[in-house]
Amino acid sequence: MVEEYGNAGSRTHTYGQAAKERVNLARQQVAEVVDARPDEVIFTSGATESNNLAILGLAAYGEQTARRHIISTQIEHKAVLEPLQALAERGFEVTLLPPNIGGWIEPEMVRKSLRPDTLLVSVMGVNNETGVIQPLDEISAEIGDHDAFFHVDGAQAFGKLIEPLRKKRIDMLSISGHKIYAPKGVGALVIRRRGYRRIPLQPLLYGGGQERGLRPGTLPVHLIAGMGEAATSALHKNTERASQSADIRRRIIAAIAPLGISFNGDQERTISHVINFSIAGIDGEAAIIALKDIAAISNGSACTSHKYEPSHVLAAMNLPPAQIAGALRLSWSHLTPAFDCGAITARLSELKNENITVTQTV
């Protein structure tokens, strides 16, 4: 912000040139993580904008070619579901596939849903509530050489899952900077070419030619530089970070297991830094309040935490209503300082005993 404050779009002075070089370096750093070309990286304000650009940006092409069918899933983030709803209101037909009880999409369901007029398949890499990893390799294989574009919301996966996101069949990949510890307010959409052909996206905003005409506006060089550095760290320290997160996971599970927990999501397919669980007899909202001075936890997505409503993800998994109401989501990272798992367990145990006493009294 001090030494490279020039406008990356200004080519007539050295300040602009220095900024442009820094942006180009960051583009290379982000591209390297997913084995893409630097010119296939379009910087945005975050994964929400990237998802909107990937989905709504195809609308005109879909209308021109009479390909108005889109396949996605019931467990997507609202940043995917709401743009899909907007297209449905414009006459597109959206097929939302349900997950199995483990929280992941059966790949053959995608194949069975494909039609000649399918324009887009959009499946997240890792579910933000349950941490369940979606079978991207198998889904890519099921789509095969179908003309449908394949978009992945990689907000929770980028920098954590490496090889699955390098699949060339993934045409578009949404990335959020702050999920890999870059500054908030920056992200990217990776748009892979098909041979020499570019995906026919239209911009959502107009007023400049930046980012290949897809995202106009002066580039926030300081945010982009931070994202580039974060991407490099995520790539080179991926194994170490995953191991540290897995150690924390084991400690947490060992601590809360005596409470009689039910996991929400297939634990054989869950990423190492998220646990979603329920405890019989404990309401999720009550537990969050009881733990607020010990741990910052949630019962779903931060983007919908301003109002309580049952998780659409857990509901789609057909879990019992009481289990959904009691769901708690714990997440951490390699940066999480040492903490006392016992304090969490003790507070939850107190809450459970209080509820048992009240029930018996009633």
Secondary structure, DSSP 8 states (H G I E B T S, - for coil): --SS-S-TT--SSHHHHHHHHHHHHHHHHHHHHTT--GGGEEEESSHHHHHHHHHHTTHHHHHHHT--EEEEETT--HHHHHHHHHHHTTT-EEEEE---TTS---HHHHHHH--TTEEEEE--SB-TTT-BB--HHHHHHHHTT-S-EEEEE-TTTTTTS-GGGG-TT--EEEEEGGGGT--TT-EEEEE--BTTB------SS-S--TGGGTS-S---HHHHHHHHHHHHHHHHTHHHHHHHHHHHHHHHHHHHGGGTEEESS-GGGB-TTEEEEEETT--HHHHHHHTTTT---BSS-GGGTTS----HHHHHTT--HHHHHT-EEEE--TT-----HHHHHHHHHHHHHHHHHHHHH-
